[in-house]
Amino acid sequence: MTSLVALAMGTTRSGRQILSDITLDIQPGSVLAVVGPNGSGKSTLLRCMGGLLPITQGTVTLCGRPLNRLHRTEIARSITYVPQETRLDFAFSVREIVLMGRYAHRGRFERLRQSDEEAAGQALLRADVAHLADRPATGISGGERQRVLIARSLATQAPFLLLDEPMASLDVVHALEILELCRSLAADGNAVAVATHDLNAVYRLADRVALIDAGRLLAVGAPSAVLTSENLGRAFGVRAETLYGSCRTPLLLFHRLKTATGDHS
């Protein structure tokens, strides 16, 4: 398996440029964190790289092949995308929702196989929702629903995983579990990209960070090289101090910049 690559990629929406000149790759065996302010284009970037939104400039390639020349089923077997929010309005069971992740592996009218059931069962366990398997998806909490969507994504067994704010609706324990899950998926050889607002989690989560603002890539590299006070000030308008926890993991402490006076708060 080789990388998922965006080369000079850009896209517009309603005539407005959303992303411009993004060159980025998602590599097997690693986690890429995509960070930036609200409206910077993080979700759009992941959706373009997953083939879910058209691009208007540049290319996106999967294992060296242009994504727009691949059949949708082939893309679905290789790339899976978990949105930040998805409404589950029908009373499918959690197990049925997760089994929907096997759609690309079956013909239109083909029945479920044992391999589909096994993949879904493993995904339920890995996302810690096996105990919810027989519950209707409409009767679970927002955090549980997010983990079910992650389980559906895992059931695809796609080697490229794109997760949009996967920890946003989770309590502390389950957020930590998702961090650990992303790391273990990368350790298994998968390529994982996570859009997140949690800059402190990035140090524990990511091998590389892509910082974007106003649809442009400001920096990409190791967390310590990208999450600098200068870069964070430019993108977020904050001053950042770096502290260290007991395990020597960096922790960022933020101060809002008072742009009117140029002084720091």
VOBA-1610 file (N, C-alpha, C; in pm, whole numbers, padded with zeros to 5 digits, always signed):
BEGIN
Met+00084-00118+00000Met+00000+00000+00000Met+00088+00124+00000Thr+00059+00218-00087Thr+00130+00345-00089Thr+00035+00456-00045Ser+00083+00579-00054Ser+00012+00690+00008Ser-00113+00733-00069Leu-00197+00806+00004Leu-00306+00884-00053Leu-00253+01027-00061Val-00246+01081-00183Val-00172+01205-00205Val-00261+01309-00270Ala-00259+01430-00215Ala-00319+01547-00279Ala-00206+01633-00332Leu-00209+01666-00460Leu-00104+01746-00522Leu-00164+01875-00578Ala-00125+01989-00521Ala-00175+02121-00562Ala-00327+02121-00571Met-00392+02054-00476Met-00537+02035-00479Met-00610+02161-00435Gly-00721+02188-00501Gly-00808+02297-00461Gly-00951+02266-00499Thr-01044+02336-00435Thr-01184+02317-00470Thr-01261+02445-00441Thr-01369+02463-00512Thr-01456+02579-00492Thr-01596+02531-00457Arg-01672+02620-00394Arg-01812+02592-00362Arg-01891+02719-00384Ser-01993+02710-00468Ser-02076+02828-00501Ser-01989+02944-00549Gly-01886+02910-00627Gly-01798+03010-00682Gly-01694+03064-00587Arg-01690+03014-00463Arg-01594+03063-00364Arg-01484+02959-00343Gln-01359+03002-00344Gln-01247+02911-00325Gln-01244+02863-00180Ile-01250+02731-00159Ile-01249+02673-00024Ile-01111+02623+00012Leu-01047+02552-00080Leu-00911+02503-00061Leu-00829+02546-00181Ser-00701+02571-00159Ser-00615+02616-00269Ser-00474+02563-00250Asp-00421+02499-00354Asp-00280+02458-00361Asp-00238+02373-00242Ile-00322+02277-00203Ile-00287+02186-00094Ile-00208+02068-00149Thr-00088+02049-00099Thr-00008+01930-00131Thr+00019+01856-00001Leu-00030+01732+00008Leu-00029+01660+00134Leu-00040+01511+00105Asp+00021+01431+00190Asp+00005+01286+00174Asp-00032+01223+00308Ile-00104+01112+00299Ile-00143+01033+00416Ile-00073+00899+00401Gln+00014+00868+00496Gln+00107+00757+00481Gln+00067+00636+00564Pro+00086+00515+00510Pro+00059+00394+00587Pro+00143+00389+00714Gly+00085+00335+00820Gly+00158+00319+00944Gly+00173+00444+01025Ser+00096+00548+00993Ser+00111+00674+01066Ser-00023+00744+01080Val-00026+00840+01175Val-00145+00923+01197Val-00110+01066+01161Leu-00192+01125+01074Leu-00181+01265+01038Leu-00294+01341+01105Ala-00262+01444+01183Ala-00364+01531+01240Ala-00379+01654+01152Val-00503+01689+01121Val-00532+01808+01043Val-00595+01910+01138Val-00529+02024+01157Val-00575+02123+01253Val-00589+02259+01185Gly-00669+02343+01245Gly-00690+02478+01193Gly-00814+02538+01256Pro-00835+02667+01240Pro-00952+02733+01298Pro-01082+02682+01236Asn-01193+02716+01301Asn-01324+02687+01242Asn-01333+02751+01103Gly-01384+02674+01007Gly-01400+02727+00873Gly-01273+02730+00790Ser-01166+02670+00841Ser-01039+02673+00768Ser-01035+02576+00651Gly-01123+02475+00653Gly-01127+02379+00543Gly-01087+02238+00582Lys-01079+02208+00712Lys-01036+02076+00756Lys-01128+01965+00704Ser-01258+01982+00726Ser-01353+01878+00683Ser-01354+01867+00531Thr-01351+01980+00463Thr-01349+01978+00317Thr-01227+01906+00264Leu-01112+01929+00329Leu-00989+01861+00289Leu-01004+01710+00297Leu-01055+01660+00410Leu-01071+01516+00424Leu-01170+01461+00323Arg-01278+01532+00300Arg-01380+01484+00206Arg-01328+01483+00063Cys-01247+01581+00028Cys-01186+01580-00107Cys-01089+01464-00121Met-01010+01439-00018Met-00913+01330-00025Met-00982+01194-00021Gly-01106+01190+00029Gly-01183+01066+00028Gly-01268+01048-00097Gly-01259+01143-00190Gly-01337+01133-00313Gly-01483+01167-00295Leu-01519+01232-00184Leu-01658+01264-00156Leu-01698+01401-00206Leu-01601+01487-00235Leu-01625+01618-00294Leu-01536+01632-00417Pro-01587+01694-00523Pro-01505+01713-00643Pro-01399+01820-00618Ile-01285+01805-00683Ile-01183+01908-00677Ile-01182+01983-00809Thr-01140+02107-00803Thr-01141+02191-00923Thr-01001+02225-00971Gln-00900+02184-00895Gln-00762+02201-00940Gln-00677+02092-00878Gly-00566+02058-00943Gly-00476+01958-00891Gly-00530+01817-00904Thr-00471+01725-00829Thr-00510+01584-00835Thr-00508+01524-00695Val-00585+01416-00679Val-00575+01329-00562Val-00550+01189-00616Thr-00445+01124-00567Thr-00413+00991-00615Thr-00416+00890-00501Leu-00462+00772-00533Leu-00465+00660-00440Leu-00371+00553-00494Cys-00263+00529-00423Cys-00163+00432-00469Cys-00117+00464-00610Gly-00100+00594-00639Gly-00049+00638-00767Gly-00153+00651-00876Arg-00278+00622-00848Arg-00384+00628-00948Arg-00479+00743-00917Pro-00514+00825-01016Pro-00606+00937-00990Pro-00739+00888-00935Leu-00782+00951-00827Leu-00904+00907-00760Leu-01026+00919-00851Asn-01027+01021-00937Asn-01145+01042-01020Asn-01157+00942-01134Arg-01058+00854-01148Arg-01066+00749-01250Arg-01101+00613-01191Leu-01120+00609-01060Leu-01150+00483-00994Leu-01300+00469-00974His-01348+00345-00978His-01489+00318-00951His-01518+00346-00805Arg-01639+00392-00776Arg-01676+00428-00639Arg-01658+00309-00543Thr-01686+00188-00591Thr-01671+00071-00505Thr-01525+00048-00467Glu-01436+00068-00562Glu-01294+00052-00535Glu-01246+00155-00433Ile-01295+00277-00445Ile-01260+00380-00348Ile-01313+00342-00210Ala-01437+00294-00204Ala-01500+00260-00076Ala-01428+00146-00006Arg-01366+00056-00082Arg-01291-00053-00021Arg-01156-00007+00032Ser-01111+00109-00015Ser-00977+00157+00021Ser-00979+00273+00119Ile-01081+00358+00110Ile-01086+00480+00192Ile-01220+00485+00264Thr-01216+00509+00394Thr-01339+00527+00469Thr-01335+00660+00542Tyr-01450+00726+00547Tyr-01461+00860+00604Tyr-01567+00859+00712Val-01534+00910+00830Val-01630+00922+00940Val-01660+01070+00961Pro-01781+01115+00932Pro-01815+01257+00951Pro-01826+01291+01098Gln-01823+01420+01128Gln-01836+01464+01266Gln-01976+01436+01319Glu-02076+01454+01236Glu-02213+01431+01279Glu-02290+01362+01167Thr-02364+01259+01202Thr-02453+01192+01108Thr-02583+01160+01180Arg-02694+01198+01122Arg-02823+01166+01181Arg-02859+01022+01152Leu-02905+00953+01254Leu-02953+00816+01238Leu-03101+00816+01271Asp-03183+00840+01167Asp-03326+00863+01188Asp-03408+00735+01184Phe-03349+00626+01137Phe-03425+00501+01125Phe-03380+00404+01234Ala-03470+00324+01280Ala-03445+00238+01396Ala-03371+00110+01360Phe-03265+00124+01281Phe-03177+00010+01259Phe-03104-00021+01390Ser-03072-00147+01409Ser-02991-00180+01526Ser-02848-00135+01503Val-02774-00122+01610Val-02633-00084+01599Val-02559-00185+01512Arg-02588-00313+01530Arg-02522-00415+01447Arg-02552-00393+01298Glu-02677-00361+01266Glu-02713-00337+01126Glu-02640-00215+01070Ile-02626-00111+01153Ile-02552+00008+01108Ile-02407-00029+01076Val-02344-00106+01162Val-02204-00144+01142Val-02190-00235+01020Leu-02286-00323+00999Leu-02281-00412+00883Leu-02294-00335+00752Met-02351-00214+00757Met-02358-00132+00636Met-02219-00098+00583Gly-02119-00105+00671Gly-01982-00083+00628Gly-01929-00191+00536Arg-02001-00300+00525Arg-01958-00411+00438Arg-02018-00402+00298Tyr-02093-00296+00272Tyr-02165-00285+00144Tyr-02072-00297+00024Ala-01956-00232+00030Ala-01866-00232-00085Ala-01804-00368-00113His-01816-00461-00018His-01758-00594-00035His-01859-00694-00089Arg-01982-00650-00110Arg-02087-00741-00157Arg-02152-00688-00283Gly-02207-00777-00361Gly-02287-00736-00474Gly-02417-00674-00426Arg-02488-00608-00516Arg-02608-00534-00477Arg-02710-00621-00406Phe-02728-00745-00452Phe-02830-00831-00393Phe-02769-00951-00320Glu-02641-00944-00296Glu-02573-01056-00230Glu-02600-01055-00080Arg-02621-01173-00024Arg-02648-01185+00118Arg-02518-01169+00198Leu-02536-01139+00327Leu-02422-01129+00416Leu-02350-01263+00425Arg-02220-01257+00426Arg-02137-01377+00441Arg-02080-01381+00582Gln-02021-01494+00617Gln-01960-01507+00748Gln-01849-01404+00767Ser-01775-01377+00659Ser-01666-01278+00668Ser-01721-01139+00701Asp-01841-01107+00652Asp-01903-00979+00683Asp-01940-00972+00832Glu-02000-01080+00882Glu-02038-01085+01022Glu-01916-01075+01112Glu-01807-01143+01073Glu-01686-01141+01154Glu-01623-01002+01156Ala-01620-00937+01039Ala-01562-00803+01031Ala-01643-00705+01117Ala-01775-00716+01111Ala-01860-00628+01191Ala-01842-00656+01340Gly-01831-00783+01377Gly-01812-00818+01517Gly-01682-00763+01573Gln-01576-00773+01495Gln-01447-00718+01538Gln-01453-00567+01551Ala-01523-00502+01457Ala-01535-00356+01461Ala-01615-00311+01583Leu-01722-00383+01616Leu-01801-00350+01735Leu-01716-00358+01861Leu-01633-00460+01870Leu-01547-00475+01986Leu-01441-00365+01991Arg-01381-00337+01878Arg-01270-00242+01876Arg-01317-00101+01908Ala-01438-00067+01870Ala-01493+00066+01900Ala-01569+00069+02032Asp-01568-00042+02105Asp-01631-00053+02237Asp-01781-00025+02231Val-01848-00085+02132Val-01994-00072+02123Val-02061-00208+02107Ala-01987-00317+02133Ala-02046-00450+02118Ala-02167-00469+02211His-02163-00405+02329His-02273-00418+02423His-02399-00346+02375Leu-02385-00264+02269Leu-02499-00191+02213Leu-02554-00258+02087Ala-02498-00370+02048Ala-02523-00427+01915Ala-02670-00443+01881Asp-02752-00478+01980Asp-02894-00504+01952Asp-02983-00385+01985Arg-02923-00275+02026Arg-03001-00154+02056Arg-03034-00079+01927Pro-03151-00013+01920Pro-03179+00071+01804Pro-03087+00193+01805Ala-03034+00228+01689Ala-02939+00338+01680Ala-03002+00471+01718Thr-03134+00480+01711Thr-03204+00604+01748Thr-03214+00620+01900Gly-03178+00518+01976Gly-03194+00523+02121Gly-03065+00528+02198Ile-02957+00572+02133Ile-02828+00580+02201Ile-02782+00726+02207Ser-02683+00753+02290Ser-02637+00889+02309Ser-02552+00935+02191Gly-02524+01066+02190Gly-02442+01121+02082Gly-02302+01062+02080Gly-02242+01044+02198Gly-02109+00984+02204Gly-02110+00840+02158Glu-02213+00766+02198Glu-02225+00627+02154Glu-02246+00621+02003Arg-02325+00713+01951Arg-02349+00716+01807Arg-02218+00741+01730Gln-02132+00827+01784Gln-02005+00854+01719Gln-01919+00729+01715Arg-01919+00652+01823Arg-01839+00529+01825Arg-01898+00423+01732Val-02031+00423+01716Val-02094+00331+01621Val-02051+00365+01479Leu-02044+00493+01447Leu-02000+00534+01313Leu-01854+00496+01289Ile-01774+00505+01393Ile-01635+00461+01381Ile-01630+00309+01359Ala-01715+00236+01431Ala-01721+00091+01411Ala-01763+00057+01268Arg-01861+00129+01215Arg-01902+00106+01076Arg-01784+00129+00981Ser-01707+00232+01011Ser-01589+00262+00930Ser-01487+00149+00939Leu-01464+00098+01060Leu-01368-00011+01077Leu-01413-00138+01005Ala-01545-00159+00998Ala-01597-00279+00932Ala-01565-00283+00783Thr-01538-00167+00724Thr-01502-00166+00582Thr-01366-00231+00559Gln-01282-00234+00663Gln-01144-00285+00655Gln-01063-00208+00550Ala-01101-00082+00528Ala-01026+00003+00436Ala-00895+00045+00500Pro-00785+00049+00424Pro-00655+00083+00481Pro-00633+00232+00505Phe-00718+00318+00446Phe-00709+00462+00467Phe-00832+00508+00544Leu-00811+00565+00662Leu-00922+00608+00748Leu-00914+00759+00768Leu-01023+00828+00735Leu-01033+00973+00749Leu-01140+01002+00853Leu-01102+01061+00965Leu-01193+01082+01077Leu-01206+01231+01104Asp-01329+01281+01099Asp-01356+01423+01118Asp-01405+01448+01260Glu-01320+01505+01344Glu-01352+01535+01483Glu-01410+01413+01556Pro-01339+01300+01556Pro-01396+01178+01614Pro-01414+01184+01766Met-01348+01279+01833Met-01357+01286+01980Met-01450+01396+02028Ala-01515+01467+01936Ala-01590+01586+01973Ala-01707+01557+02066Ser-01773+01443+02052Ser-01892+01414+02132Ser-01865+01314+02244Leu-01739+01285+02269Leu-01706+01178+02362Leu-01663+01230+02498Asp-01690+01150+02602Asp-01638+01184+02734Asp-01488+01155+02737Val-01425+01190+02849Val-01279+01182+02856Val-01228+01040+02832Val-01291+00943+02894Val-01244+00805+02882Val-01252+00756+02738His-01367+00779+02673His-01383+00730+02537His-01301+00811+02438Ala-01277+00939+02467Ala-01187+01017+02382Ala-01046+00959+02386Leu-01001+00920+02506Leu-00870+00857+02517Leu-00867+00723+02444Glu-00978+00650+02450Glu-00984+00522+02379Glu-00974+00542+02228Ile-01035+00649+02177Ile-01026+00676+02033Ile-00882+00715+01996Leu-00816+00791+02082Leu-00674+00821+02059Leu-00594+00691+02048Glu-00616+00603+02143Glu-00543+00475+02144Glu-00580+00390+02023Leu-00708+00393+01984Leu-00752+00317+01868Leu-00682+00366+01741Cys-00675+00498+01723Cys-00607+00553+01606Cys-00461+00510+01602Arg-00396+00514+01719Arg-00256+00472+01725Arg-00243+00323+01692Ser-00333+00240+01741Ser-00323+00096+01714Ser-00353+00065+01568Leu-00445+00141+01508Leu-00473+00121+01365Leu-00350+00154+01282Ala-00280+00261+01318Ala-00157+00296+01248Ala-00051+00189+01270Ala-00043+00137+01393Ala+00055+00032+01422Ala+00028-00093+01340Asp-00098-00114+01302Asp-00135-00229+01217Asp-00102-00203+01070Gly-00053-00085+01038Gly-00016-00053+00900Gly-00113+00034+00825Asn-00223+00074+00891Asn-00320+00160+00826Asn-00270+00305+00821Ala-00330+00382+00732Ala-00304+00526+00723Ala-00423+00599+00780Val-00400+00682+00882Val-00509+00747+00954Val-00491+00898+00948Ala-00597+00969+00912Ala-00597+01115+00916Ala-00713+01160+01004Val-00685+01250+01097Val-00785+01294+01194Val-00790+01446+01194Ala-00907+01503+01162Ala-00928+01646+01180Ala-00970+01668+01324Thr-00905+01761+01393Thr-00934+01782+01534Thr-00909+01926+01575His-00983+01969+01677His-00960+02099+01740His-00869+02085+01863Asp-00849+01963+01910Asp-00776+01940+02034Asp-00626+01939+02006Leu-00564+02055+02015Leu-00422+02065+01982Leu-00335+01990+02082Asn-00376+01982+02207Asn-00297+01907+02304Asn-00302+01757+02276Ala-00416+01708+02228Ala-00425+01567+02194Ala-00334+01530+02078Val-00303+01628+01994Val-00221+01602+01876Val-00086+01544+01913Tyr-00028+01592+02022Tyr+00103+01541+02063Tyr+00098+01392+02097Arg-00016+01346+02149Arg-00030+01205+02186Arg-00080+01121+02069Leu-00140+01188+01972Leu-00207+01117+01863Leu-00123+01104+01738Ala-00057+01212+01697Ala-00011+01224+01558Ala+00140+01207+01542Asp+00175+01149+01429Asp+00314+01147+01384Asp+00346+01275+01309Arg+00245+01325+01235Arg+00261+01447+01157Arg+00137+01533+01174Val+00154+01662+01155Val+00044+01758+01166Val+00041+01844+01042Ala-00080+01867+00991Ala-00101+01963+00882Ala-00185+02077+00939Leu-00129+02196+00938Leu-00197+02316+00987Leu-00249+02395+00868Ile-00380+02414+00862Ile-00438+02489+00750Ile-00515+02609+00804Asp-00520+02713+00724Asp-00595+02833+00758Asp-00644+02896+00629Ala-00772+02933+00627Ala-00834+02995+00509Ala-00809+02912+00384Gly-00814+02778+00400Gly-00803+02689+00285Gly-00663+02667+00232Arg-00562+02716+00303Arg-00424+02700+00258Arg-00343+02627+00364Leu-00245+02551+00318Leu-00157+02477+00408Leu-00048+02570+00459Leu-00049+02594+00592Leu+00052+02681+00652Leu+00179+02606+00686Ala+00164+02481+00733Ala+00281+02403+00774Ala+00242+02257+00783Val+00338+02169+00760Val+00317+02026+00779Val+00447+01966+00828Gly+00437+01875+00925Gly+00557+01813+00979Gly+00528+01755+01116Ala+00634+01731+01193Ala+00620+01679+01328Ala+00545+01779+01415Pro+00469+01732+01516Pro+00393+01824+01600Pro+00478+01937+01658Ser+00597+01906+01706Ser+00680+02009+01768Ser+00725+02114+01668Ala+00734+02076+01540Ala+00778+02170+01437Ala+00664+02255+01385Val+00541+02205+01396Val+00425+02276+01339Val+00352+02358+01445Leu+00336+02303+01565Leu+00259+02372+01669Leu+00348+02470+01746Thr+00412+02558+01673Thr+00495+02660+01734Thr+00412+02781+01770Ser+00464+02864+01860Ser+00391+02984+01900Ser+00366+03074+01779Glu+00464+03083+01690Glu+00448+03167+01572Glu+00336+03116+01482Asn+00336+02986+01452Asn+00232+02929+01365Asn+00094+02940+01429Leu+00085+02913+01559Leu-00045+02918+01626Leu-00096+03061+01637Gly-00005+03154+01654Gly-00046+03295+01654Gly-00100+03337+01520Arg-00035+03292+01415Arg-00078+03328+01280Arg-00215+03267+01247Ala-00235+03139+01284Ala-00359+03070+01246Ala-00474+03099+01341Phe-00446+03103+01472Phe-00553+03112+01571Phe-00560+03245+01644Gly-00457+03327+01629Gly-00457+03453+01703Gly-00436+03434+01851Val-00351+03337+01889Val-00323+03312+02030Val-00172+03308+02052Arg-00134+03333+02176Arg+00003+03309+02218Arg+00005+03177+02294Ala+00100+03091+02266Ala+00104+02958+02326Ala+00231+02940+02409Glu+00212+02889+02530Glu+00323+02845+02613Glu+00326+02693+02610Thr+00444+02635+02610Thr+00458+02491+02614Thr+00500+02447+02753Leu+00418+02366+02815Leu+00446+02306+02946Leu+00468+02157+02926Tyr+00503+02087+03031Tyr+00528+01944+03020Tyr+00462+01872+03137Gly+00389+01765+03102Gly+00327+01682+03205Gly+00427+01585+03265Ser+00377+01502+03356Ser+00465+01409+03427Ser+00529+01307+03333Cys+00464+01280+03219Cys+00520+01185+03123Cys+00600+01255+03014Arg+00627+01386+03038Arg+00707+01467+02945Arg+00637+01493+02812Thr+00507+01469+02806Thr+00431+01506+02687Thr+00406+01656+02688Pro+00432+01728+02580Pro+00408+01872+02578Pro+00260+01906+02597Leu+00235+02013+02670Leu+00100+02065+02690Leu+00102+02212+02653Leu+00004+02255+02574Leu-00002+02394+02531Leu-00099+02473+02619Leu-00054+02587+02665Leu-00137+02680+02740Leu-00155+02805+02654Phe-00281+02842+02628Phe-00310+02947+02532Phe-00350+03078+02600His-00307+03188+02538His-00347+03322+02579His-00398+03394+02455Arg-00512+03461+02468Arg-00567+03533+02354Arg-00486+03658+02326Leu-00457+03682+02199Leu-00388+03803+02161Leu-00486+03918+02154Lys-00452+04031+02211Lys-00534+04151+02201Lys-00490+04229+02077Thr-00555+04200+01968Thr-00510+04255+01840Thr-00523+04406+01833Ala-00614+04461+01909Ala-00633+04606+01902Ala-00511+04682+01954Thr-00443+04629+02057Thr-00329+04697+02115Thr-00197+04634+02079Gly-00205+04509+02031Gly-00083+04437+02002Gly-00021+04373+02124Asp-00085+04394+02244Asp-00034+04334+02368Asp-00091+04196+02385His-00027+04114+02466His-00074+03981+02500His-00159+03989+02625Ser-00260+03902+02629Ser-00340+03893+02752Ser-00266+03810+02855
//
